[in-house]
Amino acid sequence: MKARTMIYLEREELQALRAEARRARISLAELLRRLVREYLRERSPAPRPPASLYLKIVAMGASGRSDVSERHDDYVAAAARADHAR
């Protein structure tokens, strides 16, 4: 549900926002909603990784590799990159 609000802007700010809304072919209200969503999304904490990611890391111990204790950072980073690329 949307709620009505009122804000005061400097004249130049309002002109710039109206011009941007026209360029984007959206209403000023929609532009402001998008800007607020973007602002809030940028400031929200990063989502927690799924538990399955940790289980994949644990399962690396059964890889059959003999150098896991020395190169574990490399293997964990490679697994995270591979998972993130999907």
Biopython code that builds the backbone (N, CA, C, O; Angstrom):
import numpy as np
from Bio.PDB.StructureBuilder import StructureBuilder

atoms = [
    (1, "MET", "N", (0.841, -1.173, 0.000)),
    (1, "MET", "CA", (0.000, 0.000, 0.000)),
    (1, "MET", "C", (0.889, 1.241, 0.000)),
    (1, "MET", "O", (1.828, 1.349, 0.789)),
    (2, "LYS", "N", (0.590, 2.138, -0.864)),
    (2, "LYS", "CA", (1.364, 3.371, -0.949)),
    (2, "LYS", "C", (0.806, 4.400, 0.022)),
    (2, "LYS", "O", (-0.397, 4.443, 0.279)),
    (3, "ALA", "N", (1.688, 5.218, 0.549)),
    (3, "ALA", "CA", (1.291, 6.291, 1.461)),
    (3, "ALA", "C", (1.735, 7.620, 0.856)),
    (3, "ALA", "O", (2.809, 7.721, 0.264)),
    (4, "ARG", "N", (0.920, 8.597, 1.011)),
    (4, "ARG", "CA", (1.229, 9.927, 0.487)),
    (4, "ARG", "C", (2.156, 10.642, 1.451)),
    (4, "ARG", "O", (2.032, 10.520, 2.670)),
    (5, "THR", "N", (3.100, 11.399, 0.872)),
    (5, "THR", "CA", (4.013, 12.191, 1.679)),
    (5, "THR", "C", (4.313, 13.495, 0.951)),
    (5, "THR", "O", (4.033, 13.634, -0.240)),
    (6, "MET", "N", (4.875, 14.431, 1.667)),
    (6, "MET", "CA", (5.216, 15.712, 1.062)),
    (6, "MET", "C", (6.663, 16.017, 1.415)),
    (6, "MET", "O", (7.092, 15.822, 2.552)),
    (7, "ILE", "N", (7.415, 16.502, 0.420)),
    (7, "ILE", "CA", (8.802, 16.902, 0.665)),
    (7, "ILE", "C", (9.031, 18.273, 0.053)),
    (7, "ILE", "O", (8.328, 18.688, -0.869)),
    (8, "TYR", "N", (10.007, 18.951, 0.572)),
    (8, "TYR", "CA", (10.406, 20.246, 0.026)),
    (8, "TYR", "C", (11.760, 20.081, -0.623)),
    (8, "TYR", "O", (12.686, 19.541, -0.017)),
    (9, "LEU", "N", (11.879, 20.546, -1.864)),
    (9, "LEU", "CA", (13.118, 20.469, -2.613)),
    (9, "LEU", "C", (13.533, 21.858, -3.053)),
    (9, "LEU", "O", (12.702, 22.756, -3.194)),
    (10, "GLU", "N", (14.811, 22.023, -3.266)),
    (10, "GLU", "CA", (15.288, 23.258, -3.869)),
    (10, "GLU", "C", (14.767, 23.289, -5.308)),
    (10, "GLU", "O", (14.589, 22.241, -5.929)),
    (11, "ARG", "N", (14.528, 24.466, -5.824)),
    (11, "ARG", "CA", (13.982, 24.628, -7.168)),
    (11, "ARG", "C", (14.834, 23.893, -8.205)),
    (11, "ARG", "O", (14.299, 23.219, -9.086)),
    (12, "GLU", "N", (16.159, 24.023, -8.101)),
    (12, "GLU", "CA", (17.054, 23.369, -9.060)),
    (12, "GLU", "C", (16.951, 21.845, -8.980)),
    (12, "GLU", "O", (17.008, 21.156, -9.998)),
    (13, "GLU", "N", (16.800, 21.330, -7.761)),
    (13, "GLU", "CA", (16.663, 19.881, -7.590)),
    (13, "GLU", "C", (15.391, 19.372, -8.261)),
    (13, "GLU", "O", (15.401, 18.354, -8.953)),
    (14, "LEU", "N", (14.315, 20.088, -8.045)),
    (14, "LEU", "CA", (13.043, 19.695, -8.636)),
    (14, "LEU", "C", (13.106, 19.753, -10.158)),
    (14, "LEU", "O", (12.604, 18.858, -10.837)),
    (15, "GLN", "N", (13.717, 20.799, -10.691)),
    (15, "GLN", "CA", (13.850, 20.902, -12.147)),
    (15, "GLN", "C", (14.668, 19.743, -12.712)),
    (15, "GLN", "O", (14.311, 19.170, -13.741)),
    (16, "ALA", "N", (15.749, 19.405, -12.046)),
    (16, "ALA", "CA", (16.605, 18.304, -12.506)),
    (16, "ALA", "C", (15.853, 16.975, -12.431)),
    (16, "ALA", "O", (15.968, 16.148, -13.335)),
    (17, "LEU", "N", (15.095, 16.769, -11.372)),
    (17, "LEU", "CA", (14.326, 15.525, -11.233)),
    (17, "LEU", "C", (13.230, 15.433, -12.292)),
    (17, "LEU", "O", (13.011, 14.370, -12.873)),
    (18, "ARG", "N", (12.556, 16.528, -12.539)),
    (18, "ARG", "CA", (11.512, 16.520, -13.583)),
    (18, "ARG", "C", (12.116, 16.221, -14.950)),
    (18, "ARG", "O", (11.541, 15.467, -15.735)),
    (19, "ALA", "N", (13.275, 16.812, -15.234)),
    (19, "ALA", "CA", (13.943, 16.558, -16.517)),
    (19, "ALA", "C", (14.332, 15.086, -16.631)),
    (19, "ALA", "O", (14.172, 14.485, -17.693)),
    (20, "GLU", "N", (14.835, 14.508, -15.556)),
    (20, "GLU", "CA", (15.213, 13.085, -15.567)),
    (20, "GLU", "C", (13.984, 12.200, -15.757)),
    (20, "GLU", "O", (14.043, 11.211, -16.488)),
    (21, "ALA", "N", (12.884, 12.540, -15.115)),
    (21, "ALA", "CA", (11.652, 11.769, -15.284)),
    (21, "ALA", "C", (11.164, 11.838, -16.728)),
    (21, "ALA", "O", (10.719, 10.833, -17.283)),
    (22, "ARG", "N", (11.245, 13.006, -17.331)),
    (22, "ARG", "CA", (10.855, 13.136, -18.742)),
    (22, "ARG", "C", (11.747, 12.277, -19.638)),
    (22, "ARG", "O", (11.259, 11.590, -20.535)),
    (23, "ARG", "N", (13.068, 12.323, -19.386)),
    (23, "ARG", "CA", (14.002, 11.512, -20.182)),
    (23, "ARG", "C", (13.682, 10.027, -20.055)),
    (23, "ARG", "O", (13.760, 9.282, -21.032)),
    (24, "ALA", "N", (13.322, 9.603, -18.847)),
    (24, "ALA", "CA", (13.016, 8.189, -18.597)),
    (24, "ALA", "C", (11.581, 7.828, -18.971)),
    (24, "ALA", "O", (11.196, 6.660, -18.931)),
    (25, "ARG", "N", (10.795, 8.840, -19.335)),
    (25, "ARG", "CA", (9.376, 8.655, -19.692)),
    (25, "ARG", "C", (8.583, 7.996, -18.557)),
    (25, "ARG", "O", (7.791, 7.076, -18.766)),
    (26, "ILE", "N", (8.833, 8.511, -17.349)),
    (26, "ILE", "CA", (8.088, 8.070, -16.174)),
    (26, "ILE", "C", (7.654, 9.299, -15.405)),
    (26, "ILE", "O", (8.141, 10.403, -15.648)),
    (27, "SER", "N", (6.743, 9.101, -14.482)),
    (27, "SER", "CA", (6.286, 10.233, -13.672)),
    (27, "SER", "C", (7.359, 10.609, -12.652)),
    (27, "SER", "O", (8.247, 9.819, -12.334)),
    (28, "LEU", "N", (7.252, 11.814, -12.161)),
    (28, "LEU", "CA", (8.161, 12.267, -11.111)),
    (28, "LEU", "C", (8.014, 11.367, -9.891)),
    (28, "LEU", "O", (9.007, 11.008, -9.259)),
    (29, "ALA", "N", (6.785, 11.003, -9.559)),
    (29, "ALA", "CA", (6.550, 10.133, -8.405)),
    (29, "ALA", "C", (7.248, 8.788, -8.581)),
    (29, "ALA", "O", (7.857, 8.278, -7.640)),
    (30, "GLU", "N", (7.162, 8.207, -9.786)),
    (30, "GLU", "CA", (7.812, 6.918, -10.026)),
    (30, "GLU", "C", (9.326, 7.054, -9.936)),
    (30, "GLU", "O", (9.994, 6.178, -9.386)),
    (31, "LEU", "N", (9.867, 8.133, -10.467)),
    (31, "LEU", "CA", (11.307, 8.367, -10.357)),
    (31, "LEU", "C", (11.725, 8.429, -8.894)),
    (31, "LEU", "O", (12.720, 7.815, -8.509)),
    (32, "LEU", "N", (10.983, 9.156, -8.083)),
    (32, "LEU", "CA", (11.316, 9.273, -6.659)),
    (32, "LEU", "C", (11.212, 7.925, -5.954)),
    (32, "LEU", "O", (12.048, 7.604, -5.110)),
    (33, "ARG", "N", (10.184, 7.125, -6.292)),
    (33, "ARG", "CA", (10.062, 5.791, -5.689)),
    (33, "ARG", "C", (11.276, 4.935, -6.039)),
    (33, "ARG", "O", (11.820, 4.238, -5.182)),
    (34, "ARG", "N", (11.699, 4.992, -7.308)),
    (34, "ARG", "CA", (12.867, 4.207, -7.730)),
    (34, "ARG", "C", (14.130, 4.653, -7.005)),
    (34, "ARG", "O", (14.940, 3.829, -6.581)),
    (35, "LEU", "N", (14.287, 5.953, -6.871)),
    (35, "LEU", "CA", (15.471, 6.471, -6.180)),
    (35, "LEU", "C", (15.487, 6.044, -4.715)),
    (35, "LEU", "O", (16.539, 5.697, -4.178)),
    (36, "VAL", "N", (14.326, 6.070, -4.073)),
    (36, "VAL", "CA", (14.243, 5.648, -2.673)),
    (36, "VAL", "C", (14.553, 4.159, -2.556)),
    (36, "VAL", "O", (15.296, 3.755, -1.662)),
    (37, "ARG", "N", (13.988, 3.326, -3.458)),
    (37, "ARG", "CA", (14.270, 1.882, -3.424)),
    (37, "ARG", "C", (15.762, 1.618, -3.602)),
    (37, "ARG", "O", (16.342, 0.797, -2.892)),
    (38, "GLU", "N", (16.380, 2.319, -4.556)),
    (38, "GLU", "CA", (17.820, 2.138, -4.796)),
    (38, "GLU", "C", (18.624, 2.540, -3.568)),
    (38, "GLU", "O", (19.552, 1.834, -3.173)),
    (39, "TYR", "N", (18.276, 3.660, -2.969)),
    (39, "TYR", "CA", (18.961, 4.140, -1.767)),
    (39, "TYR", "C", (18.860, 3.106, -0.649)),
    (39, "TYR", "O", (19.857, 2.791, 0.001)),
    (40, "LEU", "N", (17.665, 2.582, -0.428)),
    (40, "LEU", "CA", (17.472, 1.610, 0.647)),
    (40, "LEU", "C", (18.177, 0.292, 0.342)),
    (40, "LEU", "O", (18.739, -0.329, 1.244)),
    (41, "ARG", "N", (18.155, -0.137, -0.906)),
    (41, "ARG", "CA", (18.819, -1.385, -1.296)),
    (41, "ARG", "C", (20.328, -1.284, -1.061)),
    (41, "ARG", "O", (20.948, -2.238, -0.590)),
    (42, "GLU", "N", (20.915, -0.137, -1.385)),
    (42, "GLU", "CA", (22.356, 0.053, -1.190)),
    (42, "GLU", "C", (22.745, 0.019, 0.281)),
    (42, "GLU", "O", (23.871, -0.354, 0.610)),
    (43, "ARG", "N", (21.859, 0.392, 1.146)),
    (43, "ARG", "CA", (22.186, 0.461, 2.565)),
    (43, "ARG", "C", (21.753, -0.762, 3.354)),
    (43, "ARG", "O", (22.045, -0.866, 4.545)),
    (44, "SER", "N", (21.063, -1.682, 2.707)),
    (44, "SER", "CA", (20.633, -2.882, 3.421)),
    (44, "SER", "C", (21.817, -3.838, 3.543)),
    (44, "SER", "O", (22.687, -3.873, 2.673)),
    (45, "PRO", "N", (21.844, -4.604, 4.615)),
    (45, "PRO", "CA", (22.963, -5.534, 4.783)),
    (45, "PRO", "C", (22.945, -6.601, 3.686)),
    (45, "PRO", "O", (21.895, -6.941, 3.141)),
    (46, "ALA", "N", (24.116, -7.107, 3.386)),
    (46, "ALA", "CA", (24.221, -8.160, 2.370)),
    (46, "ALA", "C", (23.455, -9.389, 2.843)),
    (46, "ALA", "O", (23.460, -9.703, 4.034)),
    (47, "PRO", "N", (22.800, -10.086, 1.921)),
    (47, "PRO", "CA", (22.073, -11.287, 2.331)),
    (47, "PRO", "C", (23.030, -12.346, 2.852)),
    (47, "PRO", "O", (24.172, -12.451, 2.403)),
    (48, "ARG", "N", (22.547, -13.120, 3.799)),
    (48, "ARG", "CA", (23.375, -14.193, 4.350)),
    (48, "ARG", "C", (23.528, -15.293, 3.323)),
    (48, "ARG", "O", (22.568, -15.638, 2.633)),
    (49, "PRO", "N", (24.727, -15.851, 3.213)),
    (49, "PRO", "CA", (24.914, -16.947, 2.265)),
    (49, "PRO", "C", (24.081, -18.152, 2.695)),
    (49, "PRO", "O", (23.876, -18.371, 3.889)),
    (50, "PRO", "N", (23.606, -18.922, 1.740)),
    (50, "PRO", "CA", (22.821, -20.104, 2.105)),
    (50, "PRO", "C", (23.690, -21.143, 2.813)),
    (50, "PRO", "O", (24.896, -21.222, 2.578)),
    (51, "ALA", "N", (23.073, -21.924, 3.668)),
    (51, "ALA", "CA", (23.806, -22.950, 4.404)),
    (51, "ALA", "C", (24.484, -23.930, 3.454)),
    (51, "ALA", "O", (25.525, -24.497, 3.786)),
    (52, "SER", "N", (23.905, -24.131, 2.281)),
    (52, "SER", "CA", (24.481, -25.075, 1.323)),
    (52, "SER", "C", (25.891, -24.658, 0.906)),
    (52, "SER", "O", (26.711, -25.514, 0.573)),
    (53, "LEU", "N", (26.182, -23.363, 0.920)),
    (53, "LEU", "CA", (27.526, -22.902, 0.578)),
    (53, "LEU", "C", (28.543, -23.436, 1.580)),
    (53, "LEU", "O", (29.627, -23.876, 1.199)),
    (54, "TYR", "N", (28.190, -23.395, 2.852)),
    (54, "TYR", "CA", (29.098, -23.898, 3.884)),
    (54, "TYR", "C", (29.276, -25.408, 3.768)),
    (54, "TYR", "O", (30.365, -25.931, 4.003)),
    (55, "LEU", "N", (28.211, -26.100, 3.408)),
    (55, "LEU", "CA", (28.318, -27.546, 3.237)),
    (55, "LEU", "C", (29.241, -27.898, 2.078)),
    (55, "LEU", "O", (29.959, -28.896, 2.138)),
    (56, "LYS", "N", (29.229, -27.086, 1.022)),
    (56, "LYS", "CA", (30.150, -27.310, -0.091)),
    (56, "LYS", "C", (31.591, -27.142, 0.367)),
    (56, "LYS", "O", (32.473, -27.890, -0.055)),
    (57, "ILE", "N", (31.825, -26.173, 1.220)),
    (57, "ILE", "CA", (33.181, -25.934, 1.713)),
    (57, "ILE", "C", (33.636, -27.114, 2.566)),
    (57, "ILE", "O", (34.773, -27.569, 2.447)),
    (58, "VAL", "N", (32.747, -27.605, 3.423)),
    (58, "VAL", "CA", (33.086, -28.751, 4.257)),
    (58, "VAL", "C", (33.382, -29.962, 3.391)),
    (58, "VAL", "O", (34.306, -30.723, 3.680)),
    (59, "ALA", "N", (32.605, -30.147, 2.331)),
    (59, "ALA", "CA", (32.785, -31.308, 1.458)),
    (59, "ALA", "C", (34.103, -31.260, 0.705)),
    (59, "ALA", "O", (34.539, -32.284, 0.178)),
    (60, "MET", "N", (34.747, -30.115, 0.639)),
    (60, "MET", "CA", (36.031, -30.022, -0.054)),
    (60, "MET", "C", (37.084, -30.886, 0.614)),
    (60, "MET", "O", (38.059, -31.281, -0.026)),
    (61, "GLY", "N", (36.902, -31.183, 1.890)),
    (61, "GLY", "CA", (37.862, -32.036, 2.593)),
    (61, "GLY", "C", (37.912, -33.438, 2.031)),
    (61, "GLY", "O", (38.888, -34.156, 2.251)),
    (62, "ALA", "N", (36.877, -33.845, 1.306)),
    (62, "ALA", "CA", (36.832, -35.182, 0.716)),
    (62, "ALA", "C", (37.227, -35.136, -0.759)),
    (62, "ALA", "O", (36.837, -36.016, -1.527)),
    (63, "SER", "N", (37.982, -34.141, -1.158)),
    (63, "SER", "CA", (38.322, -33.969, -2.570)),
    (63, "SER", "C", (39.381, -34.946, -3.050)),
    (63, "SER", "O", (39.538, -35.149, -4.254)),
    (64, "GLY", "N", (40.102, -35.548, -2.127)),
    (64, "GLY", "CA", (41.183, -36.433, -2.527)),
    (64, "GLY", "C", (42.499, -35.700, -2.735)),
    (64, "GLY", "O", (43.526, -36.329, -2.991)),
    (65, "ARG", "N", (42.479, -34.398, -2.629)),
    (65, "ARG", "CA", (43.700, -33.607, -2.793)),
    (65, "ARG", "C", (44.531, -33.705, -1.519)),
    (65, "ARG", "O", (43.992, -33.761, -0.413)),
    (66, "SER", "N", (45.832, -33.724, -1.688)),
    (66, "SER", "CA", (46.704, -33.858, -0.522)),
    (66, "SER", "C", (47.189, -32.514, 0.017)),
    (66, "SER", "O", (47.812, -32.467, 1.078)),
    (67, "ASP", "N", (46.912, -31.414, -0.703)),
    (67, "ASP", "CA", (47.430, -30.104, -0.286)),
    (67, "ASP", "C", (46.349, -29.173, 0.250)),
    (67, "ASP", "O", (46.548, -27.959, 0.293)),
    (68, "VAL", "N", (45.215, -29.718, 0.656)),
    (68, "VAL", "CA", (44.105, -28.874, 1.106)),
    (68, "VAL", "C", (44.496, -28.054, 2.328)),
    (68, "VAL", "O", (44.093, -26.897, 2.442)),
    (69, "SER", "N", (45.267, -28.623, 3.237)),
    (69, "SER", "CA", (45.631, -27.871, 4.445)),
    (69, "SER", "C", (46.519, -26.675, 4.117)),
    (69, "SER", "O", (46.448, -25.650, 4.794)),
    (70, "GLU", "N", (47.358, -26.795, 3.080)),
    (70, "GLU", "CA", (48.228, -25.674, 2.715)),
    (70, "GLU", "C", (47.522, -24.663, 1.811)),
    (70, "GLU", "O", (47.794, -23.465, 1.901)),
    (71, "ARG", "N", (46.621, -25.126, 0.940)),
    (71, "ARG", "CA", (46.022, -24.249, -0.068)),
    (71, "ARG", "C", (44.524, -24.041, 0.143)),
    (71, "ARG", "O", (43.806, -23.706, -0.799)),
    (72, "HIS", "N", (44.048, -24.238, 1.376)),
    (72, "HIS", "CA", (42.601, -24.152, 1.606)),
    (72, "HIS", "C", (42.012, -22.804, 1.196)),
    (72, "HIS", "O", (40.889, -22.764, 0.692)),
    (73, "ASP", "N", (42.732, -21.700, 1.396)),
    (73, "ASP", "CA", (42.220, -20.380, 1.008)),
    (73, "ASP", "C", (41.980, -20.314, -0.502)),
    (73, "ASP", "O", (40.971, -19.774, -0.955)),
    (74, "ASP", "N", (42.907, -20.864, -1.267)),
    (74, "ASP", "CA", (42.752, -20.870, -2.723)),
    (74, "ASP", "C", (41.527, -21.671, -3.146)),
    (74, "ASP", "O", (40.754, -21.249, -4.006)),
    (75, "TYR", "N", (41.366, -22.846, -2.518)),
    (75, "TYR", "CA", (40.242, -23.702, -2.886)),
    (75, "TYR", "C", (38.893, -23.098, -2.483)),
    (75, "TYR", "O", (37.917, -23.186, -3.227)),
    (76, "VAL", "N", (38.852, -22.496, -1.321)),
    (76, "VAL", "CA", (37.602, -21.859, -0.866)),
    (76, "VAL", "C", (37.254, -20.692, -1.788)),
    (76, "VAL", "O", (36.095, -20.530, -2.170)),
    (77, "ALA", "N", (38.242, -19.880, -2.146)),
    (77, "ALA", "CA", (37.990, -18.746, -3.032)),
    (77, "ALA", "C", (37.517, -19.225, -4.402)),
    (77, "ALA", "O", (36.593, -18.647, -4.975)),
    (78, "ALA", "N", (38.140, -20.270, -4.928)),
    (78, "ALA", "CA", (37.733, -20.797, -6.233)),
    (78, "ALA", "C", (36.311, -21.353, -6.181)),
    (78, "ALA", "O", (35.540, -21.161, -7.121)),
    (79, "ALA", "N", (35.959, -22.035, -5.099)),
    (79, "ALA", "CA", (34.604, -22.578, -4.961)),
    (79, "ALA", "C", (33.582, -21.449, -4.869)),
    (79, "ALA", "O", (32.508, -21.535, -5.466)),
    (80, "ALA", "N", (33.906, -20.399, -4.130)),
    (80, "ALA", "CA", (32.977, -19.264, -4.002)),
    (80, "ALA", "C", (32.804, -18.560, -5.343)),
    (80, "ALA", "O", (31.690, -18.180, -5.705)),
    (81, "ARG", "N", (33.903, -18.383, -6.086)),
    (81, "ARG", "CA", (33.808, -17.755, -7.409)),
    (81, "ARG", "C", (32.957, -18.597, -8.350)),
    (81, "ARG", "O", (32.115, -18.064, -9.073)),
    (82, "ALA", "N", (33.171, -19.896, -8.343)),
    (82, "ALA", "CA", (32.405, -20.789, -9.220)),
    (82, "ALA", "C", (30.930, -20.766, -8.864)),
    (82, "ALA", "O", (30.074, -20.758, -9.748)),
    (83, "ASP", "N", (30.628, -20.755, -7.567)),
    (83, "ASP", "CA", (29.231, -20.727, -7.132)),
    (83, "ASP", "C", (28.584, -19.396, -7.488)),
    (83, "ASP", "O", (27.414, -19.350, -7.868)),
    (84, "HIS", "N", (29.346, -18.319, -7.365)),
    (84, "HIS", "CA", (28.819, -16.977, -7.649)),
    (84, "HIS", "C", (28.579, -16.776, -9.146)),
    (84, "HIS", "O", (27.697, -16.013, -9.539)),
    (85, "ALA", "N", (29.356, -17.453, -9.971)),
    (85, "ALA", "CA", (29.247, -17.289, -11.425)),
    (85, "ALA", "C", (27.967, -17.906, -11.997)),
    (85, "ALA", "O", (27.568, -17.597, -13.120)),
    (86, "ARG", "N", (27.344, -18.760, -11.230)),
    (86, "ARG", "CA", (26.102, -19.416, -11.720)),
    (86, "ARG", "C", (24.942, -18.496, -11.741)),
    (86, "ARG", "O", (23.842, -18.897, -12.124)),
]
sb = StructureBuilder()
sb.init_structure("model")
sb.init_model(0)
sb.init_chain("A")
sb.init_seg("    ")
for serial, (resi, resn, name, xyz) in enumerate(atoms, 1):
    if name == "N":
        sb.init_residue(resn, " ", resi, " ")
    sb.init_atom(name, np.array(xyz, "f"), 0.0, 1.0, " ", f" {name:<3s}", serial, name[0])
structure = sb.get_structure()
